[in-house]
Amino acid sequence: MTATNFLTLPYRIERARPHFEEDGLQTPESLLRHFIAAYTKKGQRVFDPFAGLGTSLFVAEEMGRIPFGIEADENRQQWVAGQLENWTHLVCADAAKMKTIGFPKMDCCITCPPFMRKSDRWNPLYAGNPDKAGYQIYLKRMKFIFAQLPAIMKRNAPIIVQVDNLPGKTYTPLVADMISVIGKTVRLENEVIIAWDGGRADYRHTHCLIFKNTAP
Ligand SMILES: C[S@@+](CC[C@H](N)C(=O)[O-])C[C@H]1O[C@@H](n2cnc3c(N)ncnc32)[C@H](O)[C@@H]1O
């Protein structure tokens, strides 16, 4: 496919969230539809190691792909699995354990990992464990998690990671930091900026990093 690096997509959350969740977690379906159509074919396996409320898995299934995923939060995992046809493919676990789950080889990974600000103590990858606090530990863990991916992905498969820079008192350049840690294992091929049509006035765009599983 031609490498596009700028797109406008509608910001619309089409699926109601469960009663136990606050707003703001879900990725708009339009983004998943675009990348799943562009990078996969019907019948292929689509994997999300940070499944959240399952948008990537629902969209993949609706589009005739076979969804697989991991979600550390049991309430979310149960809620999503309960609505998937392939409900046994969503496992409640730490994404760092993906190699031990027994997944088949994936054709594509598409995910939005949990974000952390430089100024935060709470490390979302360790559910806020105070012994694992801090941004550098977060980045080190993210690197470790993404380094597991080649073991469960087909060679040259795309890995699409949605991420945002986080403005604030201390600016967090999460996009560049993710490129740096994920790029240690798989090769960055493109960065697509998505301009949101609609949605919140303070959230006008997002980034999708496209890596390729070039690991041997
Ligand atoms: C940004 S959300 C994903 C949202 C998703 N794209 C959606 O549309 O619902 C990131 C998810 O990663 C999960 N998570 C955090 N640490 C994790 C870990 N170590 N392993 C697996 N999942 C984790 C969080 O519970 C959260 O649901």
The ligand as an SDF file (V2000), in Angstrom:
LIG
                    3D

 27 29  0  0  0  0  0  0  0  0999 V2000
   -5.4530    2.8510   26.5070 C   0  0  0  0  0  0  0  0  0  0  0  0
   -6.2370    1.4260   27.1130 S   0  0  0  0  0  0  0  0  0  0  0  0
   -6.7430    0.6100   25.6190 C   0  0  0  0  0  0  0  0  0  0  0  0
   -8.0770    1.0920   25.1440 C   0  0  0  0  0  0  0  0  0  0  0  0
   -8.5790    0.3870   23.9020 C   0  0  0  0  0  0  0  0  0  0  0  0
   -7.8680    0.8220   22.7350 N   0  0  0  0  0  0  0  0  0  0  0  0
  -10.0880    0.5880   23.7310 C   0  0  0  0  0  0  0  0  0  0  0  0
  -10.5270    1.0830   22.6830 O   0  0  0  0  0  0  0  0  0  0  0  0
  -10.8180    0.2870   24.6760 O   0  0  0  0  0  0  0  0  0  0  0  0
   -4.9150    0.4520   27.6890 C   0  0  0  0  0  0  0  0  0  0  0  0
   -5.3160   -0.8080   28.4160 C   0  0  0  0  0  0  0  0  0  0  0  0
   -4.1280   -1.5200   28.8000 O   0  0  0  0  0  0  0  0  0  0  0  0
   -4.4080   -2.2180   29.9960 C   0  0  0  0  0  0  0  0  0  0  0  0
   -3.1350   -2.5980   30.6390 N   0  0  0  0  0  0  0  0  0  0  0  0
   -2.3290   -1.8570   31.4380 C   0  0  0  0  0  0  0  0  0  0  0  0
   -1.2300   -2.5550   31.7810 N   0  0  0  0  0  0  0  0  0  0  0  0
   -1.3210   -3.7610   31.1740 C   0  0  0  0  0  0  0  0  0  0  0  0
   -0.4850   -4.9010   31.1100 C   0  0  0  0  0  0  0  0  0  0  0  0
    0.6760   -4.9470   31.7780 N   0  0  0  0  0  0  0  0  0  0  0  0
   -0.8860   -5.9520   30.3830 N   0  0  0  0  0  0  0  0  0  0  0  0
   -2.0620   -5.9290   29.6940 C   0  0  0  0  0  0  0  0  0  0  0  0
   -2.9170   -4.8780   29.7250 N   0  0  0  0  0  0  0  0  0  0  0  0
   -2.5430   -3.7990   30.4340 C   0  0  0  0  0  0  0  0  0  0  0  0
   -5.2330   -1.2380   30.8020 C   0  0  0  0  0  0  0  0  0  0  0  0
   -6.0000   -1.9150   31.7980 O   0  0  0  0  0  0  0  0  0  0  0  0
   -6.0940   -0.5870   29.7200 C   0  0  0  0  0  0  0  0  0  0  0  0
   -7.3530   -1.2160   29.6340 O   0  0  0  0  0  0  0  0  0  0  0  0
  1  2  1  0
  2  3  1  0
  2 10  1  0
  3  4  1  0
  4  5  1  0
  5  6  1  0
  5  7  1  0
  7  8  2  0
  7  9  1  0
 10 11  1  0
 11 12  1  0
 11 26  1  0
 12 13  1  0
 13 14  1  0
 13 24  1  0
 14 15  1  0
 14 23  1  0
 15 16  2  0
 16 17  1  0
 17 18  1  0
 17 23  2  0
 18 19  1  0
 18 20  2  0
 20 21  1  0
 21 22  2  0
 22 23  1  0
 24 25  1  0
 24 26  1  0
 26 27  1  0
M  CHG  2   2   1   9  -1
M  END
$$$$
